[in-house]
Amino acid sequence: MKIFSFLFLLLFSLSVTSQTTIVLQPDEAEGKDAKVFNIGSLQNYGSDIDFIAATWTFQGEPGTLRSMIQFDLSSIPAGAGIVDARLSLYYNFVSGSAGQAGDNAAYLRRITENWDENTVSWNTQPSFTNTNQVLLPKSTASDQDYENINVAQLIRDMLADPSHSFGFMFMGENEAVLSSMKFFTSDASQPTERPKLEITYITDPVQCLTLQPGNEGKDAKVFSLESESNFADDHDFIAAAWTFNGTPGILRSFIEFDLTGVPQNTEVLSAALSLYYNNTSSSEGQDGLNSAILQRVIEPWSEQTISWGNQPATINTNEVILPTSTSMNQDYTNIDVTRLITDMLADPGNSHGLSLRLVTEETFRSMKFATSDFDDPSRHPKLEICYTTTTSNHEIPFKEVNIQPNPFLNSFLIQDLVGKYNITITDISGKVIHTTELESTGNHIYVDQLENLPTGIYYVRAYGESGNYFQKIIKAN
């Protein structure tokens, strides 16, 4: 009974902000993309089917390839708030150029000058900015697709500054021989393999808050070999397992941002954490199989007294994994912590920042960033939160409904419903994942095409003339 009551109250408290999703996947006629090549520095490759970032040898001569793409964002209303934006790129299995190979981590960067698909060349390539750049990590397979790349902040930047926004520049992180990352362009003859941009937005007013504190910031590391020592003023925000004079030791870090600037009754649309490599301290940087975890801290702690021996408890709900580094000095920008921040605002009494630790605390592994005590303020940890303010909780009466099967794989039936219904699926943070309008067949509603829904817990709501219904569902593996 307690579980039912909690679910009922959760559904009452969910915001029903109207969201719109558009999918842009233009063809050869409508798409705008091109590659440029430093060996053919005057040539135009506007009709090429390779969307590529590579540095290779060509008859023994090193050469670099970059690519550009621009989507038409004019259908997004002025002032709209971007909830989510995902770019999907699909491996080009047709062309004979190198595919995913070498140390091929690459960047997507915002282009700041206009360019013409049919005339652009290496010598005339437009300028770009690394602000809010998105890193595509090193490939794990030679034919790897990169789907659902989070480019929400880049799209927000483009909409906020359209006179300096002309798509994405795609280029290698280090542009070192021999490295390559290759996908199809919009000129591909395979429609489903062309670059795809999916954007979800709202037209309600959106506000954004940037937190990047200086010495007033609250962060500290703890060290297993000095279990009673406090490291409040350290410049290393670090997660590591190393040896110290031959003895294995573990380092973890904690950070807490002041969220009081986010008003009550808000719906968090996005929250992005950026961590910047500390290039000044003598401790190890990004090294080894160093994937790490960000978790919500659920006990209070003091920056001036925290130590390994009294470190606060954490919870793994909605934890965020930072993948293994691809370079020793790698920054991790725009880490999606939306669900963690939503949890913190919903439960402030049990929310006291974030912890950083390794996934596997075995030597030799390290991930290191700058703290808010670092000398360069631009490299302090930064948290950007975008939200919309709700004026009421829209108390709509819901009745529980039977859904089969539950757990489900790719589809399910909502039993005993007749007529037309608006179906909404939300995750446990209240974020809308799927919406559709369906009509019953017999006495049930059939909901399908959920293959891409990640495994987890969700809530279904059905709105219709005969009433409003809900149920908790579980997506199985």
Secondary structure as UniProt FT lines:
FT   HELIX           2..13
FT   STRAND          19..24
FT   TURN            28..30
FT   STRAND          32..37
FT   TURN            39..42
FT   TURN            46..47
FT   STRAND          50..58
FT   TURN            59..60
FT   STRAND          61..70
FT   TURN            74..75
FT   TURN            78..79
FT   STRAND          81..89
FT   STRAND          106..111
FT   TURN            117..119
FT   HELIX           122..124
FT   STRAND          128..136
FT   TURN            142..143
FT   STRAND          146..150
FT   HELIX           152..160
FT   HELIX           162..164
FT   STRAND          168..172
FT   STRAND          179..184
FT   TURN            186..187
FT   HELIX           191..193
FT   STRAND          196..202
FT   STRAND          207..211
FT   TURN            215..216
FT   STRAND          218..223
FT   HELIX           224..226
FT   TURN            227..228
FT   TURN            232..233
FT   STRAND          236..244
FT   TURN            245..246
FT   STRAND          247..256
FT   TURN            260..261
FT   STRAND          266..275
FT   STRAND          292..297
FT   TURN            303..305
FT   HELIX           308..310
FT   STRAND          314..322
FT   TURN            328..329
FT   STRAND          332..336
FT   HELIX           338..346
FT   HELIX           348..350
FT   STRAND          354..358
FT   STRAND          365..370
FT   TURN            372..373
FT   HELIX           377..379
FT   STRAND          382..389
FT   STRAND          399..400
FT   STRAND          403..404
FT   STRAND          412..415
FT   STRAND          420..427
FT   TURN            428..429
FT   STRAND          432..439
FT   TURN            442..443
FT   STRAND          444..447
FT   TURN            451..452
FT   STRAND          456..464
FT   TURN            465..466
FT   STRAND          467..475
//
